[in-house]
Amino acid sequence: MLNQSQLRYLAAESLAGFRRRKLTTGVTILIMASALLVLAALTLVTLNLGTVLESARGGLDLRVYLRDDVPAEELAALHPRLLAIPGVDQVTWIDSEAALVEFRRQLGDDAPLLELLDRNPLPSSYHVTFTAGARDPESVRAIRDEVAQWTEVSEILFNQDWVNALERWTYRFQMASLVVGLLVFIAAIFVISNTVKLTIASSARVIQVQKLVGATNAFIRTPFLCEGMIHGLLAGILAMTLLMACGRLLGASLGGMVFFSAAQTAGFVAFCVLLGLLGSWAAMRKYLALRSDI
């Protein structure tokens, strides 16, 4: 158990590198923060794309258009059949007259053109929405294929193409975030490792004296580990601060943008601290010749 004087010494040594090499330390934190900012921005874009995708899936529906020659009682019987399909949430009947009124409203100033028609060309239909677990293209396609076999159905429409495109872009950003995250991980460890190496090199004589008086490897390495963790902490805080500032500036023009929650922000900063710890450890394994069992 360390006594109070030892704890004060370790705390002072952990901050010694910041005092001795202000410029090097500042550049290290800026470089690491820049890389982490890119990673956080890509992750935020992926998060917002996921939110948009989920919203788009919520609007995924089917329009089941029916044949004109089907008797009314058979059309009514389709309602419970549709509701019985696994994954179907709600089924709404839209008769041809209601469809014409809606179409007239959508035409706006061009609505008088409908007066040229001698009959209503719009068929009756069912509007089908889905449960949360069936709002993916594969499930919707399976439901569509089942309903398309019914003899009362003439055509089925659903808005899948743009949902598929959104899913592809979300997947691409996820892969890009993964690749960038790996590069940032390697770069951060490299940058912090080299900074800690400078601290170790400048403290070589002190380390030798500590070993001569019986200091353990754990006691010697603790300040360097703490220094790397502080690098990661400051870089993470700086990156998140810059991202939050950009988010506030763009928030007005990008309405509905989702930002990191408090827990996600804390998790990102903790990840940065871990990067700093690993960078320091990588430096010490080489320059302090630590035993593998410690």
Long-range contacts (C-beta under 8 A, 24 or more apart in sequence): 6-219, 10-219, 10-222, 10-223, 10-226, 11-226, 13-223, 14-222, 14-223, 14-226, 14-227, 14-230, 15-227, 15-230, 16-199, 16-203, 16-223, 16-227, 17-195, 17-196, 17-198, 17-199, 17-227, 18-227, 18-230, 20-199, 20-202, 21-195, 21-198, 21-199, 24-195, 24-198, 25-195, 25-231, 28-191, 28-192, 28-195, 28-231, 29-231, 29-234, 29-235, 29-238, 30-238, 31-187, 31-191, 32-187, 32-188, 32-191, 32-192, 32-231, 32-232, 32-235, 32-272, 32-275, 33-234, 33-235, 33-236, 33-238, 33-239, 33-242, 34-239, 35-183, 35-184, 35-187, 35-188, 36-184, 36-188, 36-235, 36-236, 36-239, 36-268, 36-272, 37-239, 37-242, 37-243, 38-180, 38-184, 39-177, 39-180, 39-181, 39-184, 40-239, 40-240, 40-243, 40-260, 40-268, 41-243, 41-246, 42-173, 42-176, 42-177, 42-180, 43-177, 43-181, 43-268, 44-243, 44-247, 44-259, 44-260, 45-173, 46-170, 46-173, 46-174, 46-177, 47-258, 47-260, 48-257, 48-258, 49-166, 49-169, 49-170, 49-173, 50-170, 51-258, 52-166, 53-163, 53-166, 53-167, 53-170, 56-162, 56-163, 56-166, 57-135, 57-136, 57-163, 58-135, 59-159, 60-130, 60-135, 60-137, 60-140, 60-158, 60-159, 60-160, 60-163, 61-127, 61-128, 61-129, 61-130, 61-158, 61-159, 62-126, 62-127, 62-128, 62-140, 62-143, 62-144, 62-147, 62-156, 62-157, 62-158, 63-125, 63-126, 63-127, 63-128, 63-156, 63-157, 63-158, 64-125, 64-126, 64-127, 64-128, 64-147, 64-153, 64-156, 65-123, 65-124, 65-125, 65-153, 65-154, 65-155, 65-156, 65-157, 66-123, 66-124, 66-125, 66-126, 66-152, 66-153, 66-154, 67-123, 67-151, 67-152, 67-153, 67-154, 68-123, 70-152, 74-152, 75-124, 75-152, 78-126, 78-150, 78-152, 79-126, 81-150, 82-126, 82-128, 82-147, 85-143, 85-146, 85-147, 86-134, 87-130, 87-131, 87-133, 87-134, 87-139, 87-142, 87-143, 88-128, 88-129, 88-130, 88-131, 88-134, 88-143, 89-129, 89-130, 89-131, 89-134, 90-128, 90-129, 91-126, 91-127, 91-128, 91-129, 92-126, 92-127, 92-128, 93-124, 93-126, 94-124, 94-125, 94-126, 94-127, 95-124, 96-120, 96-122, 96-123, 96-124, 99-123, 99-124, 99-125, 123-154, 137-163, 137-164, 137-167, 185-275, 188-232, 188-235, 188-272, 188-275, 188-276, 188-279, 189-275, 189-278, 189-279, 189-282, 190-279, 191-279, 192-228, 192-231, 192-232, 192-275, 192-276, 192-279, 192-280, 192-283, 193-279, 193-280, 193-282, 193-283, 194-283, 195-228, 195-231, 195-279, 196-224, 196-227, 196-228, 196-279, 196-280, 196-283, 196-284, 197-283, 197-287, 199-224, 199-227, 200-224, 200-283, 200-284, 200-287, 200-288, 201-287, 207-288, 216-294, 217-288, 217-290, 217-291, 217-294, 218-294, 220-288, 221-284, 221-288, 221-290, 224-280, 224-283, 224-284, 224-288, 225-277, 225-280, 225-281, 225-284, 227-280, 228-276, 228-277, 228-278, 228-279, 228-280, 228-281, 228-283, 229-273, 229-276, 229-277, 229-280, 230-276, 231-276, 231-279, 232-272, 232-273, 232-274, 232-275, 232-276, 232-277, 232-279, 233-269, 233-272, 233-273, 233-276, 235-272, 235-276, 236-268, 236-269, 236-271, 236-272, 236-273, 237-269, 239-268, 239-272, 240-265, 240-268, 240-269
